[in-house]
Structure formats: structure tokens, C-alpha cells
Amino acid sequence: MFIVSKRNYMVKRADGSLYEIKKDFVGEIPKDVAESNLVRRAIRGGMISVPEGKKDKQLEKADKEAKKKAGKKDIRPDSKENPEENSQKEPEEDNKEVPSEE
């Protein structure tokens, strides 16, 4: 399976050995690693993208789709803009004119 990884991963294989996927890795991974729960969850979460091919346009398309998935899976309250919070205005200063001391 051809992947693009956005994070470091250590995948435990069936024989007990570890397979390392480094951040910004672009390339093929073995079938048993691709079928691991860790890699499948990372794909669903958008941290690993699976392009249809190896051309630049295909890589860019897969990256955009992965970003969308990552945004949907991110549950941190500060990760999404809440329109209600953004519509609150800062307290306005008094716009009253100060009487002059003439």
C-alpha cells in the first residue's frame, strides 16, 4: 500500500517485530502493516493518506481528503471555530465625549 504519513508510527507486526513509519514518509508499506489497526485508524483519522497513485496531483488530492477527515475527527474544543463565540464582540469603550476644561 502506498501511503503518506503525517506522524511517526511504530506498528507491531505479527512476529513481534516493530515497523517504523516516520513523519512525512511517502512510499510503500508491507501488506501486514497496512492491515494493522493502528494504520487503519490513522487512515480514518486523516493522519495517513492513501493516494490513488504516485503522481503529484494524486498526492495533493489525497492530502486534501486527509485534512478533511482529520478536521472531522478532531474533538478538541479549540480546534473548530464556533460562530457563536466569534460573534461576541469585545466590550465597547465609552464613546462619550469628555467635557473640555475651557
FIVO-489707 format. One record per atom (N, C-alpha, C): x, y, z; atom name. Coordinates in pm, whole numbers. Example, Ala and Ser with C-alpha at 12.3 -4.5 7.8 and 13.67 -1.06 7.14 Angstrom:
+--------+--------+--------+------+
!      X !      Y !      Z ! atom !
+--------+--------+--------+------+
!   1319 !   -569 !    780 !    N !
!   1230 !   -450 !    780 !   CA !
!   1320 !   -330 !    780 !    C !
!   1285 !   -225 !    708 !    N !
!   1367 !   -106 !    714 !   CA !
!   1290 !      3 !    787 !    C !
+--------+--------+--------+------+
This chain:
+--------+--------+--------+------+
!      X !      Y !      Z ! atom !
+--------+--------+--------+------+
!     85 !   -117 !      0 !    N !
!      0 !      0 !      0 !   CA !
!     90 !    123 !      0 !    C !
!     55 !    218 !    -83 !    N !
!    129 !    344 !    -94 !   CA !
!     64 !    446 !     -2 !    C !
!    142 !    506 !     89 !    N !
!     87 !    599 !    187 !   CA !
!    170 !    726 !    197 !    C !
!    109 !    826 !    261 !    N !
!    177 !    949 !    300 !   CA !
!    143 !    969 !    448 !    C !
!    245 !    968 !    533 !    N !
!    223 !    976 !    678 !   CA !
!    252 !   1116 !    728 !    C !
!    168 !   1165 !    820 !    N !
!    188 !   1297 !    879 !   CA !
!    245 !   1289 !   1020 !    C !
!    259 !   1167 !   1072 !    N !
!    312 !   1147 !   1206 !   CA !
!    402 !   1023 !   1208 !    C !
!    475 !   1009 !   1318 !    N !
!    555 !    889 !   1339 !   CA !
!    467 !    778 !   1395 !    C !
!    489 !    656 !   1347 !    N !
!    415 !    540 !   1397 !   CA !
!    511 !    423 !   1414 !    C !
!    485 !    342 !   1517 !    N !
!    556 !    217 !   1538 !   CA !
!    450 !    108 !   1536 !    C !
!    449 !     27 !   1433 !    N !
!    347 !    -75 !   1415 !   CA !
!    405 !   -210 !   1455 !    C !
!    336 !   -278 !   1544 !    N !
!    380 !   -410 !   1587 !   CA !
!    330 !   -513 !   1487 !    C !
!    421 !   -593 !   1435 !    N !
!    388 !   -693 !   1336 !   CA !
!    353 !   -825 !   1404 !    C !
!    302 !   -920 !   1329 !    N !
!    259 !  -1049 !   1383 !   CA !
!    374 !  -1126 !   1448 !    C !
!    496 !  -1110 !   1395 !    N !
!    610 !  -1183 !   1451 !   CA !
!    671 !  -1113 !   1573 !    C !
!    611 !  -1002 !   1614 !    N !
!    658 !   -931 !   1731 !   CA !
!    755 !   -818 !   1701 !    C !
!    803 !   -809 !   1580 !    N !
!    894 !   -701 !   1545 !   CA !
!    816 !   -572 !   1522 !    C !
!    887 !   -462 !   1525 !    N !
!    824 !   -331 !   1504 !   CA !
!    859 !   -277 !   1366 !    C !
!    763 !   -214 !   1303 !    N !
!    783 !   -150 !   1174 !   CA !
!    762 !     -1 !   1196 !    C !
!    862 !     78 !   1165 !    N !
!    858 !    222 !   1189 !   CA !
!    813 !    296 !   1064 !    C !
!    715 !    383 !   1082 !    N !
!    671 !    475 !    977 !   CA !
!    704 !    615 !   1029 !    C !
!    795 !    681 !    962 !    N !
!    839 !    814 !   1006 !   CA !
!    746 !    923 !    955 !    C !
!    748 !   1035 !   1025 !    N !
!    671 !   1153 !    984 !   CA !
!    718 !   1195 !    845 !    C !
!    622 !   1234 !    762 !    N !
!    647 !   1278 !    623 !   CA !
!    695 !   1163 !    533 !    C !
!    672 !   1039 !    574 !    N !
!    706 !    924 !    492 !   CA !
!    611 !    917 !    373 !    C !
!    667 !    895 !    254 !    N !
!    589 !    877 !    133 !   CA !
!    645 !    751 !     67 !    C !
!    561 !    647 !     58 !    N !
!    608 !    525 !     -6 !   CA !
!    522 !    404 !     27 !    C !
!    574 !    290 !    -11 !    N !
!    504 !    162 !      7 !   CA !
!    529 !    108 !    147 !    C !
!    426 !     44 !    203 !    N !
!    441 !    -28 !    329 !   CA !
!    394 !   -171 !    306 !    C !
!    446 !   -267 !    385 !    N !
!    404 !   -406 !    368 !   CA !
!    254 !   -425 !    396 !    C !
!    199 !   -530 !    338 !    N !
!     56 !   -557 !    350 !   CA !
!     13 !   -577 !    495 !    C !
!     93 !   -652 !    573 !    N !
!     54 !   -678 !    712 !   CA !
!     53 !   -550 !    795 !    C !
!    141 !   -458 !    763 !    N !
!    145 !   -329 !    834 !   CA !
!     23 !   -246 !    793 !    C !
!    -10 !   -248 !    665 !    N !
!   -125 !   -172 !    614 !   CA !
!   -256 !   -222 !    675 !    C !
!   -263 !   -348 !    711 !    N !
!   -385 !   -406 !    767 !   CA !
!   -392 !   -394 !    919 !    C !
!   -290 !   -336 !    981 !    N !
!   -289 !   -324 !   1127 !   CA !
!   -395 !   -223 !   1173 !    C !
!   -443 !   -241 !   1294 !    N !
!   -543 !   -149 !   1349 !   CA !
!   -491 !     -7 !   1358 !    C !
!   -365 !      8 !   1396 !    N !
!   -306 !    142 !   1410 !   CA !
!   -310 !    218 !   1278 !    C !
!   -267 !    154 !   1171 !    N !
!   -264 !    220 !   1040 !   CA !
!   -406 !    247 !    990 !    C !
!   -495 !    153 !   1009 !    N !
!   -634 !    174 !    964 !   CA !
!   -698 !    291 !   1039 !    C !
!   -673 !    302 !   1170 !    N !
!   -728 !    414 !   1247 !   CA !
!   -666 !    547 !   1202 !    C !
!   -536 !    544 !   1172 !    N !
!   -469 !    666 !   1126 !   CA !
!   -523 !    710 !    990 !    C !
!   -558 !    615 !    906 !    N !
!   -616 !    648 !    775 !   CA !
!   -755 !    710 !    795 !    C !
!   -837 !    649 !    881 !    N !
!   -971 !    705 !    909 !   CA !
!   -961 !    842 !    972 !    C !
!   -860 !    863 !   1055 !    N !
!   -843 !    991 !   1123 !   CA !
!   -775 !   1098 !   1039 !    C !
!   -725 !   1061 !    922 !    N !
!   -663 !   1158 !    834 !   CA !
!   -515 !   1182 !    858 !    C !
!   -452 !   1108 !    947 !    N !
!   -309 !   1126 !    973 !   CA !
!   -222 !   1049 !    874 !    C !
!   -281 !    951 !    807 !    N !
!   -214 !    882 !    697 !   CA !
!   -310 !    891 !    578 !    C !
!   -259 !    937 !    465 !    N !
!   -342 !    943 !    345 !   CA !
!   -298 !    834 !    248 !    C !
!   -394 !    788 !    170 !    N !
!   -369 !    680 !     75 !   CA !
!   -404 !    732 !    -64 !    C !
!   -305 !    786 !   -136 !    N !
!   -332 !    837 !   -270 !   CA !
!   -360 !    723 !   -368 !    C !
!   -433 !    757 !   -475 !    N !
!   -465 !    657 !   -577 !   CA !
!   -342 !    619 !   -658 !    C !
!   -247 !    706 !   -666 !    N !
!   -127 !    681 !   -743 !   CA !
!     -9 !    755 !   -683 !    C !
!     99 !    764 !   -761 !    N !
!    222 !    824 !   -709 !   CA !
!    253 !    959 !   -772 !    C !
!    160 !   1012 !   -851 !    N !
!    183 !   1141 !   -914 !   CA !
!    152 !   1253 !   -817 !    C !
!    211 !   1370 !   -841 !    N !
!    194 !   1485 !   -751 !   CA !
!     48 !   1524 !   -732 !    C !
!    -28 !   1529 !   -839 !    N !
!   -169 !   1569 !   -828 !   CA !
!   -246 !   1469 !   -742 !    C !
!   -215 !   1342 !   -756 !    N !
!   -283 !   1241 !   -676 !   CA !
!   -244 !   1252 !   -529 !    C !
!   -118 !   1285 !   -503 !    N !
!    -73 !   1304 !   -365 !   CA !
!   -141 !   1425 !   -303 !    C !
!   -153 !   1534 !   -378 !    N !
!   -218 !   1655 !   -328 !   CA !
!   -366 !   1630 !   -300 !    C !
!   -432 !   1556 !   -388 !    N !
!   -574 !   1525 !   -369 !   CA !
!   -593 !   1442 !   -243 !    C !
!   -507 !   1342 !   -225 !    N !
!   -517 !   1257 !   -105 !   CA !
!   -490 !   1338 !     21 !    C !
!   -398 !   1433 !     14 !    N !
!   -368 !   1517 !    130 !   CA !
!   -488 !   1604 !    167 !    C !
!   -556 !   1660 !     69 !    N !
!   -675 !   1742 !     96 !   CA !
!   -784 !   1658 !    163 !    C !
!   -805 !   1537 !    112 !    N !
!   -907 !   1449 !    169 !   CA !
!   -869 !   1410 !    312 !    C !
!   -741 !   1386 !    337 !    N !
!   -696 !   1351 !    472 !   CA !
!   -716 !   1467 !    568 !    C !
!   -693 !   1589 !    523 !    N !
!   -714 !   1706 !    609 !   CA !
!   -861 !   1719 !    647 !    C !
!   -951 !   1690 !    553 !    N !
!  -1093 !   1695 !    583 !   CA !
!  -1129 !   1591 !    690 !    C !
!  -1076 !   1470 !    674 !    N !
!  -1102 !   1365 !    771 !   CA !
!  -1047 !   1403 !    908 !    C !
!   -927 !   1457 !    910 !    N !
!   -865 !   1495 !   1037 !   CA !
!   -947 !   1604 !   1106 !    C !
!   -999 !   1697 !   1030 !    N !
!  -1080 !   1804 !   1088 !   CA !
!  -1209 !   1750 !   1148 !    C !
!  -1269 !   1651 !   1085 !    N !
!  -1392 !   1593 !   1136 !   CA !
!  -1367 !   1510 !   1261 !    C !
!  -1253 !   1446 !   1270 !    N !
!  -1223 !   1358 !   1384 !   CA !
!  -1166 !   1434 !   1504 !    C !
!  -1123 !   1557 !   1483 !    N !
!  -1062 !   1635 !   1591 !   CA !
!  -1171 !   1683 !   1685 !    C !
!  -1168 !   1638 !   1811 !    N !
!  -1273 !   1671 !   1905 !   CA !
!  -1233 !   1780 !   2004 !    C !
!  -1115 !   1837 !   1987 !    N !
!  -1072 !   1944 !   2078 !   CA !
!  -1164 !   2064 !   2062 !    C !
!  -1206 !   2125 !   2172 !    N !
!  -1298 !   2238 !   2160 !   CA !
!  -1238 !   2359 !   2091 !    C !
!  -1107 !   2376 !   2099 !    N !
!  -1045 !   2492 !   2035 !   CA !
!  -1007 !   2467 !   1890 !    C !
!  -1032 !   2347 !   1838 !    N !
!   -991 !   2315 !   1702 !   CA !
!  -1090 !   2364 !   1598 !    C !
!  -1214 !   2385 !   1638 !    N !
!  -1316 !   2429 !   1543 !   CA !
!  -1363 !   2567 !   1582 !    C !
!  -1389 !   2644 !   1480 !    N !
!  -1440 !   2777 !   1507 !   CA !
!  -1588 !   2768 !   1537 !    C !
!  -1626 !   2825 !   1648 !    N !
!  -1765 !   2827 !   1687 !   CA !
!  -1821 !   2964 !   1650 !    C !
!  -1915 !   2969 !   1555 !    N !
!  -1964 !   3100 !   1513 !   CA !
!  -2026 !   3181 !   1626 !    C !
!  -2084 !   3113 !   1725 !    N !
!  -2144 !   3185 !   1835 !   CA !
!  -2038 !   3258 !   1917 !    C !
!  -1924 !   3193 !   1939 !    N !
!  -1817 !   3254 !   2016 !   CA !
!  -1753 !   3369 !   1939 !    C !
!  -1740 !   3351 !   1807 !    N !
!  -1676 !   3454 !   1726 !   CA !
!  -1764 !   3577 !   1710 !    C !
!  -1896 !   3561 !   1728 !    N !
!  -1984 !   3675 !   1708 !   CA !
!  -1989 !   3766 !   1830 !    C !
!  -1936 !   3718 !   1942 !    N !
!  -1934 !   3803 !   2061 !   CA !
!  -1833 !   3915 !   2039 !    C !
!  -1877 !   4033 !   2066 !    N !
!  -1789 !   4147 !   2046 !   CA !
!  -1719 !   4179 !   2177 !    C !
!  -1604 !   4239 !   2162 !    N !
!  -1533 !   4286 !   2280 !   CA !
!  -1611 !   4402 !   2340 !    C !
!  -1603 !   4421 !   2470 !    N !
!  -1676 !   4532 !   2530 !   CA !
!  -1633 !   4664 !   2468 !    C !
!  -1733 !   4742 !   2434 !    N !
!  -1704 !   4870 !   2371 !   CA !
!  -1664 !   4972 !   2477 !    C !
!  -1570 !   5054 !   2439 !    N !
!  -1529 !   5160 !   2531 !   CA !
!  -1632 !   5272 !   2525 !    C !
!  -1637 !   5349 !   2630 !    N !
!  -1731 !   5462 !   2631 !   CA !
!  -1693 !   5558 !   2520 !    C !
!  -1789 !   5586 !   2437 !    N !
!  -1765 !   5679 !   2328 !   CA !
!  -1814 !   5819 !   2365 !    C !
!  -1837 !   5841 !   2493 !    N !
!  -1885 !   5971 !   2536 !   CA !
!  -1772 !   6073 !   2525 !    C !
!  -1814 !   6190 !   2487 !    N !
!  -1715 !   6297 !   2478 !   CA !
!  -1682 !   6348 !   2617 !    C !
!  -1557 !   6373 !   2635 !    N !
!  -1511 !   6426 !   2762 !   CA !
!  -1524 !   6578 !   2757 !    C !
!  -1592 !   6639 !   2855 !    N !
!  -1606 !   6785 !   2850 !   CA !
!  -1468 !   6853 !   2861 !    C !
!  -1453 !   6950 !   2782 !    N !
!  -1326 !   7023 !   2783 !   CA !
!  -1322 !   7121 !   2900 !    C !
!  -1206 !   7152 !   2944 !    N !
!  -1190 !   7239 !   3060 !   CA !
!  -1158 !   7381 !   3013 !    C !
!  -1237 !   7439 !   2933 !    N !
!  -1212 !   7573 !   2882 !   CA !
!  -1272 !   7678 !   2965 !    C !
+--------+--------+--------+------+
